[in-house]
Amino acid sequence: MQRGSDRLSRHRDDEMKHELQGLLKSGHPTRSEEWHDPEPTADDDPEIWGGPVTPGRAGTSMEAVRLEAARILGRGSFPATSVELARGLRRKHAPDALTEAVERLPRKETYATAQELAQALTRREAS
């Protein structure tokens, strides 16, 4: 089994570099046909298109914060204090806004689940 680029993909890579050269130099689409350009994001697109889910940002629900915290930390991180959770978030390269929000939580309080963490984050940001 061959691992790595073969003759065809090397040529395709060169084609793609040539196609993107104008975009990379100018910083905006350079095609004359508008239908070639990617469609911009809409107001009702999922959160993933709007950037990282962070507590305190307008439109971010407790469920979205819980899902993001659970996705990054996993079950093995709980129960833990905010210091331990912030350390785990930094180790797993979580968005800074989420990590900083966890660091602002009370240091001595222990969170048993991602649900408890999300409730504390959204309650703290709402007040």
C-alpha positions in Angstrom: 0.0 0.0 0.0 1.4 3.4 -1.0 1.5 6.1 1.6 2.0 9.7 0.5 1.3 11.7 -2.6 1.1 10.0 -5.9 1.6 11.6 -9.3 -2.0 12.7 -9.7 -2.5 14.4 -6.4 0.8 16.4 -6.8 -0.6 17.8 -10.0 -4.0 18.6 -8.3 -2.1 20.3 -5.5 -0.3 22.5 -8.0 -3.7 23.3 -9.7 -5.3 24.3 -6.4 -2.3 26.5 -5.4 -2.6 28.3 -8.7 -6.4 28.7 -8.2 -6.0 30.1 -4.7 -3.0 32.4 -5.5 -5.2 35.5 -6.3 -7.3 35.0 -3.2 -4.3 34.6 -0.9 -2.6 37.7 -2.3 -5.6 40.0 -2.4 -7.5 38.8 0.6 -10.9 38.8 -1.2 -12.4 36.6 -3.9 -11.1 37.2 -7.3 -13.5 35.3 -9.5 -15.7 37.1 -12.0 -18.6 34.7 -11.6 -20.3 35.4 -8.3 -21.7 31.8 -8.0 -18.1 30.5 -7.6 -17.7 32.3 -4.3 -18.7 30.7 -1.0 -22.0 31.8 0.5 -21.6 34.1 3.6 -23.0 32.9 6.9 -26.6 33.6 7.8 -28.1 34.8 11.1 -29.8 31.5 11.7 -26.7 29.3 11.0 -25.7 26.9 13.8 -23.3 28.2 16.5 -20.4 26.4 15.0 -20.4 28.9 12.1 -20.4 31.8 14.4 -17.3 30.9 16.3 -16.6 29.1 19.6 -19.4 28.6 22.1 -18.6 30.8 25.0 -20.7 31.7 28.1 -21.8 35.3 28.3 -22.0 35.8 24.5 -25.4 36.9 23.2 -27.5 33.9 22.1 -25.4 31.2 23.9 -27.7 28.9 25.8 -26.9 26.8 28.8 -27.3 23.6 26.6 -24.7 24.9 24.1 -22.2 25.6 27.0 -22.8 22.2 28.5 -22.3 20.4 25.2 -19.1 22.3 24.5 -17.7 21.6 28.0 -18.7 17.9 27.8 -17.2 17.6 24.3 -13.8 19.1 25.4 -13.5 17.7 28.9 -15.2 14.3 28.7 -16.5 12.3 31.6 -13.2 11.5 33.1 -12.6 15.2 34.1 -15.5 15.2 36.7 -15.8 15.7 39.6 -13.3 18.6 39.8 -12.8 22.1 41.0 -12.8 25.1 38.7 -8.9 25.2 38.9 -8.7 21.5 37.7 -11.3 22.0 35.0 -9.5 25.2 33.7 -6.2 23.3 33.6 -7.9 20.5 31.6 -9.4 23.0 29.2 -6.1 24.6 28.6 -4.4 21.2 28.1 -7.1 20.4 25.4 -6.7 23.8 23.7 -10.3 25.0 24.5 -11.3 28.5 23.4 -9.8 31.1 25.8 -13.2 32.7 26.6 -14.5 29.3 27.9 -11.3 28.7 29.9 -11.3 32.2 31.4 -15.0 31.9 32.4 -14.2 28.6 34.2 -11.2 30.3 35.9 -13.6 33.0 37.3 -15.7 30.5 39.1 -15.2 30.0 42.8 -12.1 27.9 43.4 -13.3 25.7 46.2 -16.6 24.6 44.6 -16.6 21.1 43.0 -18.5 20.3 39.9 -19.7 16.7 39.4 -20.9 17.0 35.8 -20.8 19.2 32.7 -24.4 20.1 33.5 -23.4 21.6 36.9 -20.5 23.4 35.3 -22.7 24.9 32.6 -25.3 26.0 35.1 -22.7 27.7 37.2 -21.2 29.4 34.1 -24.5 30.7 32.7 -25.8 31.7 36.2 -22.5 33.6 36.8 -22.6 35.4 33.4 -26.3 36.3 33.8 -25.8 38.0 37.1 
